[in-house]
Amino acid sequence: MSIVTMDATTILSILKKKLAFLSGGKDRRSGLILTIPLSSDQTSMEELSVTLDYLLSIPSEKCKARGFTVIVDGRKSQWNIVKTVVLMLQNVIPAEVSLVCVVKPDEFWDKKVTHFCFWKEKDRLGFEVILVSANKLTRYIEPCQLTDDFGGSLDYDHNDWLNKRLVFEKFTRESTSLLDELSIINEGDKSSSVDKDKPADCALLPSFDPETVLQTGHELLSELQQRRFNGSEGGVGGGQGGPAWCPMEEELLAQPQVMKLLDSLREQYTRYQELCRQRNKRTQLDEIHAKVMQVVTWLQGPGSELLKTHQAIGDSMRAAQTLQQKHEEIESQHSEWFAVYVELNQQIAALLSAGEEEEVVELKALQQQLSDVCYQQAAQLESRQNVLQAAQCFHSTTQELSQQLDGLLGMLCADVAPADGASIQQNLKQLEEKLQTVEAGLASLRQKGGLLLEQMCSQPSWSLEETEGPAGEQQDNVQHIQAVMEEMQLRKQRCEDMVDVRRLKMLQMVQLFKCEEDALQSVEWLSELMDALLKTHVRLGDESQETRTMLDKHRKFVDVAQSTYDYGRQLLQATVVLCQSLRCTTRSSGDTLPRLNRIWKQFSVSSEERQQRLELALSFHTSAEKVLQQECVEPESLDEVDSSGKTLLDRLTMPVMFPDGSEQYFGSPSDTAVAAEGVRERLLLVEERRLQLQVVGLHHDGAEEKHSGQDARLDVIGEELSEKEEQEEEEEEEEVVVVEEEEEEEEQQQQQQQQQLQQQQQGQQDEELERATQDC
């Protein structure tokens, strides 16, 4: 491998001046063309010498053996400088120079002097020097091998060449250094691989990034293969009629050097990667082992200790929630280690797929140990979580049942003062519903208590050496659960007993209210019967049979009223018995009994009056019908009928006098008038019968007198009846006024009684509220 001894970076400022350059062109002997472009400024011979030394260090020895053709461009310089440069070539590259072409300017120097000097020094220089103009340079060199400065077609970019040269030298330098370092690292690993227990030295890292160096080399090789190095584009054998030339890249050995360096570098880098992979695998195995043992140590140590010291279930919902929060903190601590377990498991699975047999056995053992410990701890956490959830449900149900029992007890301890039977029924229904709710709650408590005990018994058992604390605490938990369920059962039984007593009392109160309501209803019925008696039972019948029928109906009507009155009395007696049993005073029977008695007395008086009128009417109609039907009638009989009729008419105009001094008429005046009209008609018939009998008994002489007398008597009777009717109308009007005044008085009395009753009730409520406040 040909390695340059001088770096372009050290003389970069000199190389940029382009004092000399290898354009890549070749002469007809395949020798390289070295161009020295002299400028009008003073050229530093020292810098030119350095440039030539660097350029001549690039080609191989084989290439140098062909010789160089040097083109000294003196068109912009003086002769003495050209001479100095030519002489300097003798000192720098005397053996490699085969021809020196000095390009002269158009206004050339003194021909005699210049020709004489070069001719004189030819043997001493060791190479031929010719003076030639730029347009005649093609006699010695093909145009395609000359740059455009000399009329050629060869492209050359000095800056591009210099940049690529810098890249080549940098790659050569870095790759060489990297190869040496990688060789040292790889050779050092062989000795450490013999002793497997000896830890690998992971601090040996190359000073250059192999990937970057390889990438640079590939890019450089691609440039060389495209023949852009040194400004060459394509093959150089396309000269005009010239022979085929070998590529400059091959002559300079740039491409072979790069390829060889890349091959060596890839080989060493592959070994280095394998070495790093083995080291990383060993390091990874050690790290996995350390992490596994760290996880196992914590789970079997502090993790298990946390679970052992937290076995309580609490004695209330709040305590259970506090324990749940503490358990969540413990779970959070375990979750961090479980996350490490998952990560380690994934790493172990990845290593198992590509590990060696010895490593696979070790990894499987670690994986099995880690999985056993983690699954055991997870099962204990899950069991503890199930116990805490069951404990929360149990305490929640206990708290809810306790509240239900308190509500039921409060309802039982409260005084029962409903307004009516419907309210009592509603309260009784609520009481039954609360009792059913309590029974359902107690059943749920038993179920959840049994589930909690089952969960506690199914917890993973600790080792015998470590179970004294947890086992004793678990026994306390079991006793606490059983005590709570027994207490709730006793409280429920006491409430059931109280509910039975309250149920009996409320049923008696329902019966009491029912009796009071029915008693009031009997009063209403009796009042309605009396109203019907006074308002509608006015007619007396037009004949004896009809009156007799009405009298029978009246007796039945009185029997119904008597039954109603007796029923009300019985209800009121039952109310008194229930009140004594309930030890409470009646609220309505005190008013109902006087009302019932008062209405019954009024009804009795009215019905008695009605019956007497019907009996009087029956006697009147029977006597009248008998008188009217008989052919021979005694005058006394007619007088009796007339007397009973007048008595009946007088009785119709009289009101019913009640025991309290009030009075009431049967029906309206019109109804009374209709009933009286029937009696009057019958009286007229009886009177006619009297006249007939008198006419038959008198002689014809006195017939007219008697007849006129009879007419006068009838007129008198008619006048009397008219006067009576007027008096009855006046009396009825007065009665209406009196009745209205009495009704107004009764309404006022009722309003006053209602106000007094409301005041009494308000006072009782205030007293009850005051007593309840004092009790509280």
C-alpha positions in Angstrom: 0.0 0.0 0.0 1.4 3.4 -1.0 1.0 5.9 1.8 1.8 9.6 1.3 4.4 11.1 3.5 3.2 14.7 3.3 -0.4 15.9 4.0 -2.0 18.5 1.9 -3.5 20.1 5.0 0.0 21.2 6.2 0.7 23.0 2.9 -2.9 23.9 2.0 -2.1 27.6 1.7 0.8 26.8 -0.8 -1.2 24.3 -2.8 -4.0 26.8 -3.2 -1.6 29.2 -5.1 -1.4 26.6 -8.0 2.4 27.0 -8.4 2.4 23.6 -10.0 -0.1 20.9 -10.7 -0.7 17.5 -12.3 -3.5 18.0 -14.7 -3.9 14.3 -15.4 -2.7 14.6 -19.0 0.0 12.3 -20.3 2.7 12.5 -23.0 3.2 10.1 -25.8 5.3 7.9 -23.6 2.5 7.7 -21.0 4.4 9.9 -18.7 2.6 12.3 -16.5 2.5 16.0 -17.5 3.6 18.4 -14.7 2.6 22.0 -15.4 4.4 24.9 -13.7 2.5 28.1 -14.5 4.8 31.1 -13.8 3.1 34.4 -13.1 4.3 38.0 -13.4 4.8 38.2 -9.7 7.9 36.9 -8.0 7.6 33.2 -7.5 8.9 31.7 -4.3 11.3 28.9 -5.2 10.9 27.5 -1.7 7.1 27.2 -2.0 7.5 25.8 -5.6 9.9 23.2 -4.2 7.4 22.2 -1.5 4.7 21.9 -4.1 6.8 19.8 -6.4 7.8 17.5 -3.5 4.1 17.0 -2.7 3.0 16.4 -6.3 5.9 14.0 -6.9 4.9 12.0 -3.8 1.6 11.1 -5.3 2.4 8.8 -8.3 3.7 5.3 -7.8 7.2 4.3 -8.6 6.1 2.6 -11.7 4.5 5.7 -12.9 7.5 7.8 -12.0 9.7 5.4 -14.0 8.0 6.5 -17.2 9.3 10.0 -16.6 7.6 13.3 -16.4 7.0 15.9 -19.1 7.3 19.3 -17.4 5.6 22.3 -19.0 7.0 25.6 -17.7 4.7 28.3 -18.7 6.9 31.4 -18.9 4.7 33.6 -21.0 4.1 35.9 -18.0 7.5 35.6 -16.4 11.1 36.6 -17.0 13.9 34.5 -18.4 16.0 34.4 -15.3 13.0 33.0 -13.3 12.4 30.4 -16.0 16.1 29.5 -15.9 16.0 29.2 -12.1 12.9 26.9 -12.3 14.5 24.7 -14.9 17.7 24.4 -12.9 15.6 23.7 -9.7 14.0 20.7 -11.5 17.5 19.1 -11.7 17.6 19.2 -7.9 14.1 18.2 -7.2 13.4 15.5 -9.8 16.4 15.0 -12.0 15.8 11.3 -12.7 12.0 11.5 -13.3 12.1 14.4 -15.8 12.4 13.3 -19.4 11.4 16.5 -21.2 11.0 20.1 -20.2 8.8 22.3 -22.5 9.4 26.0 -21.8 6.5 27.9 -23.3 7.9 31.2 -24.5 6.0 34.4 -24.8 5.3 36.1 -28.1 8.0 38.7 -27.4 10.7 36.3 -26.6 13.8 36.9 -24.8 17.2 37.1 -26.5 17.2 34.0 -28.6 20.9 33.7 -28.7 21.3 33.9 -25.0 18.6 31.4 -24.1 19.6 28.9 -26.8 23.2 29.0 -25.7 22.4 28.5 -22.0 20.2 25.4 -22.4 22.5 23.9 -25.0 25.4 24.4 -22.7 23.7 22.8 -19.7 22.0 19.9 -21.4 24.5 17.3 -20.3 24.6 18.6 -16.8 20.8 18.8 -16.4 20.1 15.3 -17.5 16.9 16.1 -19.5 16.1 17.9 -22.7 14.8 21.5 -22.5 13.0 22.9 -25.5 11.6 26.3 -26.1 8.3 26.3 -27.8 5.4 28.6 -28.3 2.0 27.7 -27.0 0.5 27.0 -30.4 3.3 24.6 -31.3 3.2 22.6 -28.0 0.9 20.1 -29.7 3.9 18.8 -31.6 5.1 17.1 -28.4 1.8 16.6 -26.6 -1.6 15.6 -27.8 -4.2 18.4 -27.6 -6.5 16.2 -25.6 -3.8 16.0 -22.9 -3.3 19.7 -22.7 -5.4 22.1 -20.7 -7.2 25.0 -22.3 -4.3 27.3 -21.3 -2.3 25.7 -24.0 -5.1 25.3 -26.5 -5.9 21.8 -25.4 -9.3 20.1 -24.5 -8.4 18.6 -21.1 -10.6 20.0 -18.3 -8.8 20.7 -15.0 -10.2 22.4 -11.9 -7.5 23.0 -9.4 -9.8 23.7 -6.5 -11.9 20.6 -7.2 -8.7 18.5 -7.4 -7.5 20.0 -4.1 -10.8 19.3 -2.3 -10.9 15.7 -3.5 -7.2 15.3 -2.6 -8.0 16.5 0.9 -10.9 14.0 1.2 -8.6 11.2 0.0 -5.9 12.0 2.4 -8.3 12.4 5.3 -9.9 9.0 4.5 -6.5 7.4 4.2 -5.4 8.9 7.5 -8.5 8.1 9.5 -9.0 4.6 8.0 -5.4 3.7 8.7 -5.6 4.9 12.3 -9.0 3.2 12.7 -7.6 -0.1 11.4 -4.8 0.0 13.9 -7.1 0.7 16.8 -9.6 -2.0 15.7 -6.8 -4.5 15.4 -5.6 -3.7 18.9 -9.2 -4.0 20.3 -9.9 -7.3 18.4 -6.6 -8.9 19.4 -7.1 -7.8 23.0 -10.5 -9.5 23.1 -9.0 -12.9 22.1 -7.1 -13.1 25.4 -10.1 -12.0 27.4 -12.3 -14.6 25.7 -10.2 -17.4 27.1 -11.0 -16.3 30.7 -14.8 -15.9 30.7 -14.8 -14.8 34.3 -12.6 -11.8 33.4 -14.8 -8.8 32.7 -14.5 -7.3 29.2 -13.0 -3.8 29.0 -15.8 -1.8 27.4 -13.8 1.4 27.6 -11.8 0.5 24.4 -13.5 2.6 21.8 -12.1 3.7 18.4 -11.2 7.4 18.1 -13.2 7.6 14.8 -16.7 6.5 14.1 -16.3 3.4 11.8 -19.7 4.1 10.1 -18.7 7.6 9.2 -15.3 6.5 7.9 -16.8 3.8 5.8 -19.4 6.1 4.4 -16.7 8.6 3.5 -14.7 5.8 1.8 -17.7 4.7 -0.2 -18.4 8.2 -1.4 -14.8 8.7 -2.3 -14.7 5.3 -4.2 -17.8 6.3 -6.0 -16.1 9.6 -7.1 -13.1 7.7 -8.3 -15.1 5.1 -10.2 -16.8 8.0 -11.9 -13.4 9.4 -12.9 -13.8 12.7 -11.4 -10.7 12.5 -9.3 -8.1 15.0 -10.5 -10.7 16.5 -12.8 -10.8 13.5 -15.3 -14.1 12.8 -17.0 -14.3 9.5 -18.8 -11.5 7.6 -20.4 -8.4 9.3 -21.6 -7.9 7.2 -24.7 -10.1 9.3 -26.8 -7.3 11.6 -28.1 -7.2 12.6 -31.7 -5.4 9.8 -33.4 -3.3 9.0 -30.3 -2.9 5.7 -28.5 -5.2 4.5 -25.8 -4.1 5.9 -22.4 -4.6 4.2 -19.0 -6.8 6.1 -16.5 -5.0 8.5 -14.3 -6.8 7.0 -11.2 -5.2 3.7 -11.8 -1.8 5.3 -12.3 -2.1 7.2 -9.1 -3.3 4.1 -7.2 -6.1 6.1 -5.5 -8.9 3.7 -6.3 -7.0 0.5 -5.3 -5.9 2.1 -2.1 -9.4 3.1 -1.2 -10.8 -0.3 -2.1 -8.1 -2.1 -0.1 -8.6 0.2 2.9 -12.4 -0.3 2.7 -12.0 -4.1 2.6 -9.7 -4.1 5.6 -11.8 -1.7 7.5 -15.0 -3.7 6.9 -13.3 -6.9 8.0 -12.0 -5.3 11.2 -15.2 -3.5 11.9 -17.2 -6.7 11.5 -15.0 -8.4 14.1 -15.4 -5.3 16.3 -19.2 -5.4 15.9 -19.2 -9.0 16.9 -17.0 -8.3 19.8 -19.3 -5.5 20.9 -22.3 -7.7 20.4 -20.8 -10.4 22.6 -19.8 -7.8 25.2 -23.3 -6.2 25.1 -25.0 -9.6 25.4 -22.9 -10.5 28.5 -23.4 -7.0 29.9 -27.1 -7.3 29.2 -27.3 -10.8 30.9 -25.5 -9.4 33.9 -27.9 -6.4 34.1 -30.9 -8.7 33.6 -29.7 -11.0 36.4 -29.1 -8.1 38.7 -32.6 -6.6 38.0 -34.3 -9.9 38.4 -32.7 -10.4 41.7 -33.6 -6.8 42.7 -37.2 -7.5 41.8 -37.3 -10.8 43.6 -35.6 -9.4 46.6 -38.1 -6.6 47.0 -41.2 -8.7 46.3 -40.2 -11.3 48.8 -38.9 -8.8 51.3 -40.5 -5.4 51.7 -43.4 -6.2 49.4 -44.5 -9.3 51.3 -43.9 -7.5 54.6 -46.3 -4.7 53.5 -49.1 -7.3 52.8 -48.4 -9.2 56.0 -48.8 -6.0 58.1 -52.0 -4.9 56.5 -54.6 -7.6 57.1 -57.3 -5.5 58.9 -60.8 -5.0 57.3 -61.8 -2.0 59.5 -64.9 -1.6 61.7 -66.7 1.0 59.6 -67.1 2.2 56.0 -64.6 5.1 56.6 -62.0 2.7 58.1 -62.4 0.3 55.1 -62.0 3.2 52.7 -58.8 4.3 54.5 -57.5 0.7 54.2 -58.4 0.7 50.6 -56.4 3.9 50.0 -53.4 2.3 51.8 -53.8 -0.8 49.7 -53.8 1.3 46.5 -50.5 2.8 47.7 -49.1 -0.7 48.2 -50.4 -1.6 44.7 -48.8 1.5 43.3 -45.4 0.4 44.8 -45.9 -3.1 43.4 -46.9 -1.7 40.0 -43.5 -0.1 39.6 -41.8 -3.5 40.2 -44.3 -5.3 37.9 -43.5 -2.8 35.2 -39.8 -3.8 35.6 -40.9 -7.5 35.5 -42.7 -6.9 32.2 -39.7 -5.1 30.7 -37.3 -7.9 31.9 -39.6 -10.6 30.5 -39.6 -8.9 27.1 -35.8 -8.6 27.2 -35.4 -12.2 28.3 -37.8 -13.3 25.5 -35.7 -11.4 22.9 -32.5 -12.9 24.2 -33.9 -16.5 24.2 -34.7 -16.3 20.5 -31.0 -15.7 19.6 -29.1 -17.0 22.6 -26.7 -19.8 22.9 -27.6 -23.0 24.8 -25.8 -22.1 28.0 -27.4 -18.7 27.9 -30.8 -20.1 27.2 -30.7 -22.3 30.3 -29.7 -19.4 32.5 -32.3 -17.1 31.0 -35.1 -19.6 31.4 -34.2 -20.2 35.0 -34.2 -16.4 35.7 -37.5 -16.1 33.8 -39.1 -18.9 35.8 -38.0 -17.5 39.1 -39.1 -14.0 38.3 -42.5 -15.2 37.0 -43.2 -17.4 40.1 -42.4 -14.6 42.5 -44.4 -12.0 40.6 -47.5 -14.2 40.1 -47.5 -15.2 43.7 -47.3 -11.6 44.8 -50.0 -10.5 42.3 -52.3 -13.3 43.6 -51.8 -12.0 47.2 -52.5 -8.4 46.0 -55.7 -9.5 44.2 -56.9 -11.6 47.2 -56.3 -8.6 49.5 -58.2 -6.3 47.1 -61.1 -8.8 47.0 -61.2 -8.8 50.7 -61.2 -5.0 51.0 -64.0 -4.7 48.4 -66.1 -7.3 50.2 -65.4 -5.5 53.5 -66.5 -2.2 52.0 -69.7 -3.8 50.7 -70.3 -5.4 54.1 -69.7 -2.1 56.0 -71.8 -0.2 53.6 -74.7 -2.6 54.0 -74.2 -2.6 57.8 -74.4 1.2 57.8 -77.4 1.3 55.5 -79.2 -1.4 57.6 -78.4 0.5 60.8 -79.9 3.7 59.3 -83.0 1.7 58.3 -83.3 0.3 61.8 -82.9 3.8 63.3 -85.6 5.1 60.9 -87.9 2.3 61.8 -87.3 2.7 65.5 -87.9 6.5 65.2 -91.1 5.8 63.5 -92.1 3.4 66.2 -91.2 5.7 69.0 -93.1 8.7 67.5 -96.7 9.3 68.8 -99.4 8.2 66.4 -101.8 11.0 66.0 -103.3 10.6 62.5 -106.2 12.7 61.3 -108.3 9.9 59.9 -108.3 6.2 59.1 -106.7 6.8 55.6 -103.7 8.4 57.3 -103.5 5.4 59.7 -103.6 3.0 56.8 -100.9 5.0 55.1 -98.7 4.9 58.2 -99.3 1.2 58.6 -98.3 0.7 55.0 -95.1 2.7 55.5 -94.4 0.7 58.6 -94.7 -2.6 56.8 -92.6 -1.3 53.9 -89.8 -0.2 56.3 -90.0 -3.6 58.0 -89.7 -5.4 54.7 -86.7 -3.1 53.8 -85.0 -4.0 57.0 -85.6 -7.7 56.4 -84.1 -7.4 52.9 -81.2 -5.4 54.3 -80.5 -8.1 56.9 -80.6 -10.8 54.3 -78.1 -8.8 52.1 -75.9 -8.3 55.2 -75.8 -12.0 55.8 -75.0 -12.7 52.2 -72.2 -10.1 52.1 -70.9 -11.2 55.4 -70.6 -14.8 54.2 -68.9 -13.6 51.0 -66.4 -11.6 53.1 -65.7 -14.6 55.3 -65.2 -16.8 52.2 -62.8 -14.2 50.7 -60.8 -14.1 54.0 -60.5 -17.8 54.2 -59.4 -18.1 50.6 -56.4 -15.7 51.1 -53.0 -17.2 50.4 -51.5 -18.6 53.6 -48.1 -17.4 54.8 -45.4 -19.7 56.1 -46.0 -21.2 59.5 -43.2 -19.1 61.1 -44.8 -15.9 60.0 -48.5 -16.5 60.6 -49.0 -15.6 64.2 -49.7 -11.9 63.6 -51.9 -12.2 60.5 -53.7 -15.3 61.8 -54.7 -13.6 65.1 -55.8 -10.5 63.2 -57.8 -12.6 60.8 -59.5 -14.3 63.7 -60.4 -10.9 65.2 -61.9 -9.9 61.8 -64.0 -13.1 61.7 -65.3 -12.4 65.2 -66.1 -8.8 64.4 -68.1 -9.8 61.3 -70.1 -12.4 63.3 -70.7 -9.9 66.1 -72.0 -7.3 63.7 -74.4 -9.7 62.1 -75.7 -10.9 65.5 -76.2 -7.3 66.7 -78.2 -6.4 63.6 -80.3 -9.6 64.0 -81.1 -8.6 67.6 -82.0 -5.0 66.6 -84.2 -6.3 63.9 -86.0 -8.7 66.3 -86.6 -5.9 68.8 -88.1 -3.7 66.0 -90.3 -6.6 64.8 -91.7 -6.9 68.3 -92.4 -3.2 68.5 -93.9 -3.3 65.0 -96.4 -6.0 66.2 -97.5 -3.8 69.0 -97.8 -0.8 66.8 -99.6 -2.7 64.2 -102.3 -3.8 66.7 -102.6 -0.3 68.0 -103.0 1.2 64.5 -105.5 -1.4 63.6 -107.6 -0.5 66.7 -107.2 3.1 65.7 -108.5 2.3 62.2 -111.4 0.5 63.8 -112.0 3.5 66.0 -112.0 5.9 63.2 -114.3 3.6 61.2 -116.7 3.4 64.1 -116.7 7.2 64.4 -117.2 7.7 60.7 -120.0 5.1 60.7 -121.6 6.8 63.7 -121.5 10.2 61.9 -123.0 8.5 58.9 -125.8 7.1 61.0 -126.5 10.6 62.3 -126.5 11.8 58.7 -128.8 9.0 57.7 -131.2 9.7 60.6 -131.1 13.4 59.7 -132.0 12.6 56.1 -134.8 10.4 57.3 -136.2 13.2 59.4 -135.9 15.7 56.5 -137.7 13.3 54.3 -140.3 12.8 56.9 -141.0 16.5 57.4 -140.7 17.5 53.7 -142.2 14.7 51.8 -144.5 12.8 54.2 -147.5 15.3 54.0 -150.3 13.5 52.2 -152.9 11.7 54.2 -154.6 9.8 51.5 -158.0 10.3 49.8 -159.6 7.2 51.2 -159.2 4.8 54.0 -157.4 2.1 52.1 -154.7 4.5 50.9 -154.3 6.0 54.3 -154.0 2.6 55.8 -151.2 1.8 53.3 -149.5 5.0 54.1 -149.7 4.2 57.8 -148.1 0.8 57.2 -145.3 2.4 55.2 -144.8 5.0 57.9 -144.4 2.3 60.5 -141.7 0.6 58.4 -140.1 4.0 57.8 -140.0 4.4 61.6 -138.5 0.9 62.0 -135.7 1.9 59.6 -135.0 5.1 61.5 -135.0 3.0 64.8 -132.5 0.6 63.3 -130.3 3.5 62.2 -130.5 5.0 65.7 -129.6 1.7 67.3 -126.7 1.1 64.9 -125.3 4.6 65.7 -125.6 3.9 69.5 -123.8 0.6 69.1 -121.0 2.3 67.1 -120.6 5.0 69.7 -120.4 2.3 72.5 -117.7 0.5 70.5 -115.9 3.8 70.1 -115.9 4.2 73.9 -114.5 0.7 74.3 -111.7 1.3 71.7 -110.8 4.6 73.3 -110.5 3.0 76.7 -108.3 0.3 75.1 -106.1 2.9 73.3 -106.2 5.2 76.4 -107.2 8.2 74.4 -110.1 10.5 74.4 -112.5 10.5 71.5 -112.5 13.4 69.2 -115.9 13.1 67.6 -118.1 10.8 69.7 -118.6 13.5 72.3 -120.4 15.6 69.8 -121.9 12.7 67.9 -124.0 11.2 70.8 -125.8 14.5 71.6 -126.5 15.0 67.9 -127.7 11.5 67.5 -130.0 11.8 70.6 -131.3 15.2 69.6 -132.1 14.2 66.0 -133.7 11.0 67.3 -135.9 12.9 69.7 -136.9 15.2 66.9 -137.6 12.3 64.6 -139.6 10.5 67.3 -141.8 13.6 67.8 -142.2 14.1 64.1 -143.0 10.4 63.4 -145.4 10.3 66.3 -147.2 13.4 64.9 -147.2 11.9 61.5 -148.7 8.6 62.8 -151.4 10.5 64.8 -152.3 12.4 61.7 -152.5 9.3 59.7 -154.5 7.5 62.3 -156.9 10.5 62.6 -157.1 10.6 58.8 -157.8 6.9 58.7 -160.6 7.3 61.3 -162.0 10.2 59.3 -162.0 8.4 56.0 -163.4 5.2 57.5 -166.3 7.1 59.2 -167.0 9.2 56.1 -167.0 6.2 53.8 -169.3 4.4 56.2 -171.7 7.4 56.3 -171.6 7.9 52.6 -172.3 4.2 51.9 -175.2 3.7 54.4 -178.7 4.5 53.3 -179.9 5.3 56.8 -177.5 7.4 58.8 -177.9 8.8 62.1 -177.4 12.6 62.4 -174.9 11.9 65.3 -172.7 9.9 62.9 -172.7 12.8 60.5 -171.8 15.1 63.3 -168.9 12.8 64.3 -167.5 12.7 60.8 -167.8 16.5 60.5 -166.1 16.9 63.9 -163.2 14.5 63.1 -162.7 16.2 59.7 -162.5 19.7 61.3 -160.1 18.3 63.9 -157.9 16.8 61.1 -157.9 20.2 59.3 -157.0 21.9 62.5 -154.2 19.3 63.1 -152.8 20.0 59.6 -152.3 23.6 60.4 -150.3 22.9 63.6 -146.5 22.7 63.6 -144.4 19.9 65.2 -143.1 21.0 68.5 -139.6 19.7 69.3 -138.2 19.1 72.9 -135.8 22.0 72.6 -138.8 24.4 72.0 -138.3 24.7 68.2 -141.1 23.8 65.8 -141.3 22.6 62.2 -144.1 22.2 59.7 -144.7 19.2 57.6 -144.0 20.0 54.0 -144.6 23.3 52.3 -147.8 25.3 52.6 -148.9 24.1 49.2 -148.4 20.5 50.2 -150.5 21.2 53.3 -153.1 22.9 51.2 -153.3 19.8 48.9 -153.7 17.5 51.9 -156.4 19.7 53.4 -158.2 20.0 50.1 -158.8 16.2 50.1 -160.3 16.4 53.6 -162.5 19.3 52.6 -163.8 17.5 49.6 -164.7 14.6 51.8 -166.4 16.9 54.2 -168.4 18.4 51.3 -169.5 14.9 50.3 -170.6 14.2 53.9 -172.5 17.5 54.0 -174.2 16.7 50.8 -175.2 13.4 52.3 -176.6 15.2 55.2 -178.7 17.5 52.9 -179.9 14.5 51.0 -181.1 12.9 54.1 -182.8 16.0 55.3 -184.5 16.5 51.9 -185.9 13.0 52.0 -187.3 13.6 55.5 -188.9 16.9 54.9 -192.1 17.7 53.2 -192.2 19.4 49.9 -193.5 22.6 51.6 -190.5 23.3 53.5 -188.1 22.1 50.9 -187.2 25.5 49.6 -186.7 27.0 53.1 -184.5 24.2 54.1 -182.7 24.3 50.8 -182.0 28.0 51.2 -180.9 27.4 54.8 -178.6 24.7 53.6 -177.1 27.0 51.0 -176.5 29.6 53.6 -174.9 27.0 55.9 -172.6 25.9 53.0 -171.7 29.5 52.4 -170.8 29.9 56.1 -168.7 26.8 55.9 -167.0 28.1 52.8 -166.2 31.4 54.4 -164.9 29.7 57.4 -162.6 27.6 55.3 -161.4 30.7 53.4 -160.6 32.5 56.6 -158.7 29.4 57.9 -156.7 29.3 54.7 -155.7 32.9 54.9 -154.7 32.4 58.5 -152.7 29.4 57.5 -150.9 31.3 54.9 -150.0 34.1 57.3 -148.8 31.6 59.8 -146.7 29.9 57.2 -145.1 33.2 56.2 -144.3 33.8 59.9 -142.9 30.3 60.2 -140.7 30.9 57.2 -139.3 34.0 58.8 -138.8 32.2 62.1 -137.1 29.3 60.4 -134.7 31.6 58.5 -133.9 33.3 61.8 -133.3 30.0 63.4 -131.1 28.8 60.6 -129.0 32.0 60.8 -128.6 31.5 64.6 -127.6 27.9 64.0 -125.1 28.9 61.4 -123.6 31.4 63.8 -123.5 28.9 66.6 -121.8 26.4 64.3 -119.2 28.9 63.3 -118.5 29.8 66.9 -118.2 26.1 67.7 -115.8 25.5 64.8 -113.7 28.5 65.9 -113.6 27.1 69.4 -112.7 23.6 68.1 -109.9 25.1 66.0 -108.6 27.0 69.0 -108.7 23.8 71.1 -106.9 21.8 68.4 -104.3 24.6 68.0 -103.8 24.6 71.7 -103.4 20.8 71.8 -100.9 21.0 68.9 -98.9 23.7 70.7 -98.9 21.6 73.9 -97.8 18.5 71.9 -95.0 20.4 70.2 -93.9 21.9 73.5 -93.8 18.4 75.0 -91.9 17.0 72.0 -89.4 19.8 72.3 -88.9 19.1 76.0 -88.5 15.4 75.3 -85.8 16.2 72.6 
